[in-house]
């Protein structure tokens, strides 16, 4: 009786590609990224009246570029693993924490060399930077969570956290193209805070939306 039921339930199953989940998540990320580009320009333009001018030739722009992209890549590595019923992965989250500590260390040394000048910490946009990063990452986070509702994560909160880390890193990366700040301490504190807020938002939303 039981064998017959199992046979009937599995008779119409079609094979699934081993990388189907990764492609599903990559497609969601691509859609979110395409939405983010015009959205970010509109949000940042309305918020500050005009887009920031990126420091294209400045070495700190390359630092912002690499720093933010690293978090997006850590999130991208964690999302597929944590979206599975047996999903366990730690290294991307540990690596993200270590990168923050490294940035804070470098920023502190740079700040110390500048006689603890407050503009090196606060810049001109400290009070809006984290929130604008979170707003910029919102389309990617939304699309990812919608796509992940078809999956079965072992921990909805952790899966949402990974999605938020990916969205926050990508949002910060896009924001860096509009940002004129050039202090390592500013990036280590305020960029990291914006990415963390997005990750926490993903965890909170994931706990609700990704439950199965």
N, C-alpha and C positions, 0 to 999 in steps of 0.2 A: 504494500500500500504506500509506504513512505517512498520507496524507490520509484514507484510509478508517478507519484506527485512531483518528485525532483526531476524526473525525465520530462514531464509535461512543462514544468516551469522553465527548463533550460533548452527546450526544443527550438525556440525561436531566437535564441541568443546569437548575436553576430560578433565575430572577433573584433576586438578593439586594439588599435595601434598602441604599442608600448609608450609612445610619446604623445598620445592624444591629449593628456592633461596639460602638458607643457605647451603644446600648440594652442590649446584653448586659452590658457593664461596669456600667452604671447599675443594672441589676437586681441584679447581684451585690453592689454597694455597698449597695443598699437592704436586701437580706437580711442582710448583715453588720451594718448599723446596727441592725436590729431585734433581732439576737442580742446586740449589744453593750450595749444599754440595761439589761436585767436582769442580764446577765453582769457589767457594770461595778459595778453596785450590790452584787452578791454578793461580788465579789473585794475591792472596797475596804472593804466592811463587815467581812469576815472578817479582812482584813489589819490594820486599825487598830482593830477593835472597834466602831467606829461611823462613819457617814459624816462626812466633813468638812462644815463649814458654809460654803457659798459666800458671798462678800462681794457680795451682790446690788447693794447701793447704792454700792459703791466703784468709783472710776474705773479701778482696776487690774483689776477683773474684766472690764470692757469691753476693756482691753488684752489680757488673756489670751484672751478670746473671739475678738478679731480676729486676734491673732498666730497662734494655733493653726489657726483656720479657713483662714488664708492658705496654710498648708502643705498642707492637705487639698485646696484648690482647685488648687494647683500640681501636686500628684500626679494629680488628676483630669484635668488638661489633658495631662499627659505620658503616662499609661497607654495611651490609645487609639493615639497616634502610635507609641509604642515597642513596641506589640504587633503591628505590621505587619512583613512581611518586608523592606520598604524603609523602615522607620520611622526617622526622624531628627528630633529636636527637642531644643533646648538651653535655650530661654528659661525654661521653668519651673524647671529646676535652677539656672540662673544667678540667677533671681529669688529662689529660696529661700535661696541663699547670701548675697545682698545683704540680704535681710530679717534674717538672723541677724546680719550685721555691724552693721546699723543698730540692732538690739536691744541688742547688746553695747556699742555706742557710747553709747546712751542710758542703759543700765544702769550703765556705768562712770562717767558724769557724775553720775548719781544717787547712786552709791556714794561717789564722791569728796565730794559735798556732805554725805554722812552721816558724814564722817571715817573712811571705810573700816571701818565697823562690821561685824564678821563676821556678825551676825544678818541683815544685809541680803543677804548672799551665801548663807548656809547655811539661814536660816529655821529651821523645826522639822522639815522633812521632806526635806532635800536627799539623804539617803542612800537614800530609798525612791522619791522622785519619778520618776526616769528609768525605773526598773523597772516601776513601776505604770502609767506611760504606755504602755510596751511591752506589758504584759499587757492593758491596756484595748484597745489597737489590734489584738490578736491575732485576734479573730474576723473583722474586716474583712480583714486580711491573708490569712487562711486561705481565706475565701470568694473573694476576688479571684484568688488563685493557682489555685484549683480552676477558676474560670471561664476564666482565661487559658490553661489547658492546651489549650483548644480552638482557640487562636489560634497564630500563627506569628511570634513576635517575631524581629527581626533579631539582637538581642543579648538572650538570656535574662536575663543579669545586670542589664542596664539596665532591662529591663521589670520585673523583680522589685524593683529599686531604686525605680522610680516607684510601684509598688504599695505598697511599704513607706513611702514618703513620704506617700502618701494615707492609709494606715492609721495611721501615726504622728501625722499632723496631726489626724485624726478622733479617735484615742484621746486625744490631749492635750486636744482640745476638750471631750470628754466629761469627762475628768479635772478640767478647770478648774471644773466645776460642783461638785466635791467639795472643792476645794483652798482653804485659807484663807490661803495666802501672798499677800503684797501688795507685794513688792519687785520692781522691774524687773530688777535684777541676777539675782535668783533665777530669774525666768522666762527671761531671756536665756541663762543657763547650763544650768539643770537641765531645763527644758522642752525646750530645743533638743537636749540630750543624749538625752533620751528619744525624741524624734522621729528623731534620727540613728541610734540603736540599732535602731529599728524598720525604718528604711530599709535599713540594712546587713543586717539579718536577711532582709528581702525580697530583696536582691541575692543573698545566699548561697543562699537557698531557690530563687530563680528560676533560678539557674545549673544547678540539678539538675532541678527540676520542669518548667521551661518549655523544656527542650531538645527539639528536633524534628529 
